[in-house]
């Protein structure tokens, strides 16, 4: 009798994050059954205590690197993973915790903790790609479960994932939304933000917050100038770019253009 082919091994790791992107996988519901049938979920602490030792064919990594221990641990994950995909704003751009990159972490620790000398942390929060080679980045805060299923399906099929490279503005047009900036003067990061949310906020007459980070060819300086013309001051412009993807180069550079 022919030996049954081994299913690809999937591992899911968490670093500094809120778990929201891992939960997107569990939120796949019907699709999750298909995923579980196609791969061997060998390591996923959020969902199971099982731990299959050995190499992993696909590693999904959530969270940023914020401690010396995590910097060592991600190198171990990379060593054991044939394909490594980072999921979410924390893993791809340092996350909202990257606001520490613009401040004095030692001062923060002294304010928050009674014994800051017990805290072993790095001065910055950085994306996974700054520490190890990454095969694919899936953006979002949180990620789209549909895009996550596409990434896993692409891995199983041996092809590159098909995810949009355009901006949230294109999603607005596809949904037939009236532009909140043109119609109401509402500040919106849609023109420079990677698509993936299906224009969620503009569909409810709110400006895009940039959850999916900068698109592939953003021009945040031009948008910043436009927002300034509409009345946003330097402090507001700096803050609007310093949210979930504060350390993404395009957003970081534009925020620094308006002050430290």
N, C-alpha and C positions, 0 to 999 in steps of 0.2 A: 504493500500500500504506500502511495506517495506521501511524503512528509508534508504536513500542513504548513503553508508559508506563515512566517511570523509576521504579526501585524506591527506596523511602525509604532515605536514607543514615544508617547507624548509626556513631557514634564512641564509643570507650571510653577514658576518661582515668584516670590514676592520680596521686594526690597522696600525702601521707604515710600509708602503709598497708603491709600485708604481702602484698598481691596476692591474698589468699584469696577475695575476692568476685569478682574477675575470673575466677579459676580456676573459680568456680561456674558461669560461663557455659560454659567449656570442658568442664566436667563434665556438661553436659546430654546429651552423647552423641547419641542418636537425635534428640532435639529440636533439637540444634544444626544438624543438616542442614536441618531445616525452617526454622529461623531464617535460616540462610545463603541459603536459596532465596527467602525473602520480603523480605530487606533487602540492601542493598549495604553490607557491612562496610568502611567507608571509612577507618577509623582504629582500630587495636587493636594497639598495640606488643607486648602479651603474646602475641599469636597470629600476627601477620604484620608484615612491614616495609612493606607497602603504605600509602600515604598519599594519599588523594584530596582535593585542595584544594576549598574552597568551603564552602557552608553544610551543616550536618548537621541532619537532621530529628529525630533522637533522639540525645541524648548521655547515656551512662551514666558517672557520675563516682564513683570510689572514692577514699577517703582524706580526711584533714583538712587544714586550712590551718595550716602551722607555720613558714613562711618568708615574707619579703617577696616573693620571686620567685613563690611559689605564689599569693599574694594577687593579684598582677598576672595570672598565667596563668589563674586561674579566671574572671576578668572577660573574658578573650579567649574562653574556651570558651563562656561565656554569650552573648557577642556573636554567635557563629557557630552557636549551637544554637537551633532552634525550640522544642524540648522538652528540658528537662534533668531527669534523674532521678538522685538520689543513692542509692548502694547501699552498705549496710553501716554498722556502728557508727561507724567513723572519719568517714565522710562525713555521717552524720546526727546524731552526738553528740560528735564530737571524738576518739573512740577511746580506747584505753588510754593513748595518749600524752598525753591531756588530764590525766593525773595531775600533769603539770608545772604545771597551773593552780593547784594547791594549794601550790606550792613556789617556790623561787627558782631560775630556770633558769640564771642566771649562776653560781650555786654548783655546780649539776650539771655545767655545761660545764667549770668549773675542775677538778673532780674527775676527769672522764672524759677530757678532751683535754689533750695536752701544750701545744698552742697554742690556747687557747680564743678568742683574738682572730681566728682564722681562721673561726670559726663564726658564720654570719649566720642567726640564728633569731629567731622571735617569742617573747614571754614566755608565750604561751598557745597551745594547740591548739584550734581552733574548727571547728565543722561548716560545710559549704559554704553553708548557708542564712543564715549570719551575714555573708556577703560578697556573694551574688547571689541573685536570686529563683530558687526551686526549684519545679518543677511537681509532683513527687511524691517521697516518701521511702520507700525500701525498707530496712527495718531487719534487723539480724542480725549475728552475728559467728561464722561468715560468714553471708551471706544464704542463703535457701532457693532452690535452683535452680528448683524448681517455681513459686515466687512470681516469680522473675525471668522465666521463660517467660510467665507470666500478664501481667506488666507489658508485655513486648514485644508479646504478642498483643493486649492492650487498646489499645496505641498504634496498631497496624495496623488495628484495628477502629474506631478513633475513639471509644473509651469509657474510662471511668475503671477502673483496675485493681480487681479484687475481691480484697482481702486482709483477713484477720481483724482485727477491732478488739478482740476479747476477750482474756482473760488465758490464761496457760499452764494455769491450773486447769481451764478448760473442756476443753482438750486432754487433760488427765489423766482427766477424767470420760468423755470420748469413748473413751479407750483402756481404761477400766475399771480404772485404777490406784487402789491404796489410797493415801490422802494420807500422804506421808512425815512431814509435820509433826504431824498428828493421831495417827497410829499409832505413830511412833517419836520424835517430838520433834525431828526433823531440821530445821535452819534452811532455809527455802526462799523464794525471791523470786517464786515462781509467781503469787501473788495480784496482784502489781503489774507483772508482766512481759508484754509484748506476745507474743501467740501467733505461731507460725511454725516452731518446731522439732519439733512433734509430741510435746511433753513428753519429750524425749530423756532428760534426766538423771533426773527422777522415775521414769521407766520402769525405771531400774536402781537404784532405792532411793537416789538421791542428790538433794539439794535443787537447785532451779533456781538458776543463777548469774546470771540476768538478761541473757543474751547479746543478747536482742532489744530491750532497753531498756524504758522504762516504757510501759505500755499507754495508751490515750487518756484514761482517767479513773482514774488510780492514786490510792491512798491510802497512800503509803509510811510516813507517820507512824503510822498505825494498826498497820501490820505491824511497824514498828520497836518500838512499845510491846509488841506480843505477843512478839516475839523477845527483848525485854528480860526479860519475865516468865519466859521459858524459860531464862534464864541468860546470854544474851549481854551482855557489858559494852560500854561506850561505844566502846572501841577496835575491837572486833570488828564492831560495827554500822557504824562509820565505814568500815571496810575492805570490808565486804560490798557497800556501795553504790558503792565506788570501784574498779570493774573496767573492763569493756569500754565502759560507757556512763557513765563518771564525770561527764562534763560535761552530760549530759541534765538539764534543770532540776529535774525531780522527784527524781531520784536525788542530784543535787548538793545540793539544799536539805536533804534528809533526812540526808545524810552530815554536813553542816555543823551540823545540830542536835545532833550528838553530839561536836562538837569541831572545831578548826581542821584 
